[in-house]
Amino acid sequence: MKRTPRRPNYHEGRRQFLIGAAASSALPLVASDAAARTAPPPSTAETRDASETNLAVNGRMYRVEIDPRTTLLDALRDHLGLTGAKKGCDHGQCGACTVLVDGRRELSCLTLTVAVAGREVTTIEGLAGPDGTLHPMQQAFIDHDAFQCGYCTPGQILSAVGCVREGRAGTEDEIREAMSGNLCRCAAYPNIVRAVLEARDLVEG
């Protein structure tokens, strides 16, 4: 008499599925580890093309040896250790990397470092006073709980300072439009608008 193969019950089937899923998820790790071991040294071209650039950041002068293709965001974070400007999308779409260049808003991920040589760059680290007193916009963000998770906050604050200086903070709608390039996934927009309204008269033009 021919025996019918036993069908796995629900728990056995689920166990086999999980084992398979765990095995397949490990494959990319193995592959990427092998690729990392075989990757060529990254510094050869950068070393060959590096040139000296003078940067004025937060009232200090820096001389950096840098590849001309380096973005301002990478120069700030990787060469100067100023990590306040955040790398979000790295495509100029989220605003997390916003800094001020000669007082105007710039997306540092889309700006080449050599393009700002000799110009004054302000990051969130340089916004407070020399004695540590917070900038009015920083204080307003705190007072109105306008930072939520905090990742985008440096870019939001610098963009807010920029939009006030540009004369684009007259109404709530104007502020929303001026700040629309800065995305906040935590939905702090109403509090951000209130903070900008409160601080706008204290921000120098």
C-alpha positions as CSV (number, residue, x, y, z in Angstrom):
1,M,0.0,0.0,0.0
2,K,1.4,3.4,-1.0
3,R,1.7,5.9,1.8
4,T,0.6,9.5,1.4
5,P,3.4,12.0,2.2
6,R,2.7,13.8,5.5
7,R,1.9,17.4,5.1
8,P,3.7,19.8,7.5
9,N,1.4,21.3,10.1
10,Y,1.1,25.1,10.5
11,H,4.0,25.4,13.1
12,E,6.4,23.3,11.0
13,G,5.6,25.3,7.9
14,R,6.1,28.6,9.7
15,R,9.4,27.4,11.2
16,Q,10.7,26.5,7.8
17,F,9.7,29.9,6.4
18,L,11.5,31.7,9.2
19,I,14.6,29.6,8.7
20,G,14.5,30.4,4.9
21,A,14.0,34.1,5.6
22,A,16.8,34.3,8.1
23,A,19.1,32.6,5.6
24,S,18.3,34.8,2.7
25,S,18.6,38.0,4.8
26,A,22.1,37.0,5.8
27,L,23.3,36.7,2.1
28,P,23.6,40.5,1.5
29,L,25.7,40.8,4.7
30,V,28.1,38.1,3.5
31,A,28.3,39.7,0.0
32,S,28.8,43.2,1.3
33,D,31.5,42.0,3.7
34,A,33.4,40.3,0.8
35,A,33.0,43.5,-1.3
36,A,34.4,45.6,1.6
37,R,37.5,43.4,1.8
38,T,38.2,43.7,-1.9
39,A,37.4,47.5,-2.3
40,P,40.4,49.5,-3.5
41,P,41.9,52.1,-1.1
42,P,39.7,55.2,-1.3
43,S,42.3,57.9,-0.7
44,T,44.4,57.7,-3.9
45,A,42.4,60.0,-6.1
46,E,41.5,62.3,-3.3
47,T,45.1,62.7,-2.3
48,R,46.2,63.4,-5.8
49,D,43.5,66.1,-6.4
50,A,43.5,67.7,-3.0
51,S,44.1,71.5,-2.8
52,E,44.3,74.0,0.0
53,T,41.1,76.0,0.7
54,N,40.5,78.7,3.2
55,L,37.2,78.6,5.0
56,A,35.6,81.2,7.3
57,V,33.2,79.3,9.5
58,N,31.5,80.7,12.6
59,G,34.0,83.5,12.9
60,R,37.1,81.3,12.6
61,M,39.4,80.7,9.7
62,Y,40.3,77.2,8.7
63,R,42.8,76.0,6.1
64,V,41.8,72.6,4.8
65,E,43.4,70.3,2.2
66,I,40.4,69.1,0.3
67,D,39.3,67.6,-2.9
68,P,37.7,70.3,-5.1
69,R,34.6,68.0,-5.5
70,T,33.9,67.9,-1.8
71,T,30.6,69.4,-0.8
72,L,30.4,72.0,2.0
73,L,28.4,69.5,4.1
74,D,31.1,66.9,3.9
75,A,33.8,69.5,4.6
76,L,32.0,70.7,7.7
77,R,31.2,67.3,9.1
78,D,34.3,65.3,8.0
79,H,37.1,67.9,8.0
80,L,36.1,70.5,10.6
81,G,34.1,68.2,12.9
82,L,31.0,70.4,12.8
83,T,28.3,67.9,12.8
84,G,25.3,70.2,13.4
85,A,24.5,70.3,9.7
86,K,22.8,67.0,9.1
87,K,23.0,64.7,6.1
88,G,19.5,63.8,5.3
89,C,18.5,63.1,1.7
90,D,21.9,64.4,0.4
91,H,20.0,65.6,-2.7
92,G,18.9,69.1,-1.6
93,Q,15.3,68.0,-0.9
94,C,15.0,67.8,2.9
95,G,16.8,71.0,4.1
96,A,18.5,69.2,7.0
97,C,21.9,70.5,5.8
98,T,20.9,74.2,5.6
99,V,23.6,76.6,6.7
100,L,24.0,80.4,6.2
101,V,26.5,81.7,3.6
102,D,27.0,85.4,3.9
103,G,23.8,85.5,5.9
104,R,21.7,83.7,3.2
105,R,20.4,80.1,3.3
106,E,22.4,77.5,1.4
107,L,21.9,73.8,1.1
108,S,25.4,72.6,2.0
109,C,24.9,69.2,0.4
110,L,24.6,70.9,-3.0
111,T,27.3,73.5,-2.5
112,L,31.0,72.8,-3.3
113,T,33.4,73.8,-0.6
114,V,35.6,75.8,-3.0
115,A,32.6,77.9,-4.0
116,V,32.4,79.4,-0.5
117,A,36.1,80.1,0.0
118,G,36.5,83.5,1.5
119,R,32.8,83.8,2.4
120,E,31.3,83.6,5.9
121,V,29.7,80.3,6.7
122,T,27.4,80.0,9.8
123,T,26.4,76.7,11.1
124,I,24.2,75.9,14.1
125,E,27.4,75.7,16.3
126,G,28.1,79.4,15.6
127,L,24.6,80.8,16.0
128,A,24.7,81.4,19.8
129,G,26.6,84.4,21.3
130,P,30.2,84.2,22.3
131,D,29.1,83.8,26.0
132,G,26.8,80.9,25.0
133,T,23.6,82.9,25.0
134,L,21.2,81.2,22.6
135,H,20.2,83.0,19.5
136,P,16.5,84.3,19.7
137,M,15.5,81.7,17.1
138,Q,17.1,78.9,19.1
139,Q,15.3,80.0,22.2
140,A,12.0,80.4,20.4
141,F,12.2,76.8,19.1
142,I,12.8,75.6,22.7
143,D,10.0,77.7,24.1
144,H,7.5,76.4,21.5
145,D,8.7,72.8,21.5
146,A,9.4,73.1,17.8
147,F,12.1,70.5,17.4
148,Q,10.4,67.1,18.0
149,C,13.0,64.4,17.2
150,G,15.6,67.1,16.6
151,Y,17.4,65.7,13.6
152,C,16.2,68.4,11.2
153,T,16.2,71.2,13.8
154,P,19.6,72.8,13.0
155,G,18.6,73.2,9.4
156,Q,15.1,74.4,10.4
157,I,16.6,77.1,12.8
158,L,19.1,78.4,10.2
159,S,16.4,78.4,7.5
160,A,14.1,80.3,9.9
161,V,16.8,82.9,10.5
162,G,17.4,83.2,6.8
163,C,13.8,83.7,5.9
164,V,13.4,86.4,8.5
165,R,16.4,88.2,7.2
166,E,15.0,87.9,3.7
167,G,11.8,89.6,4.8
168,R,9.7,86.5,4.2
169,A,8.2,86.1,7.7
170,G,5.4,88.6,7.6
171,T,2.5,86.1,8.0
172,E,2.0,82.5,8.9
173,D,1.4,81.6,5.2
174,E,4.6,83.4,4.2
175,I,6.6,81.6,6.8
176,R,5.2,78.2,5.7
177,E,6.1,79.0,2.1
178,A,9.6,80.2,3.0
179,M,10.2,77.1,5.1
180,S,8.7,74.6,2.7
181,G,12.1,73.4,1.6
182,N,12.8,72.1,5.1
183,L,10.9,68.9,5.8
184,C,9.9,67.7,9.2
185,R,8.7,64.1,9.4
186,C,7.6,64.7,13.0
187,A,4.9,67.2,12.0
188,A,6.3,70.1,14.1
189,Y,5.2,72.7,11.5
190,P,2.6,74.6,13.6
191,N,5.1,75.0,16.5
192,I,7.9,76.0,14.0
193,V,5.7,78.7,12.6
194,R,4.9,80.0,16.1
195,A,8.6,80.0,17.0
196,V,9.5,82.0,13.8
197,L,6.7,84.5,14.5
198,E,7.9,85.1,18.0
199,A,11.6,85.5,17.1
200,R,11.3,87.5,13.9
201,D,11.4,90.9,15.6
202,L,14.5,89.9,17.5
203,V,16.5,88.6,14.5
204,E,18.7,91.2,13.0
205,G,18.0,92.1,9.4
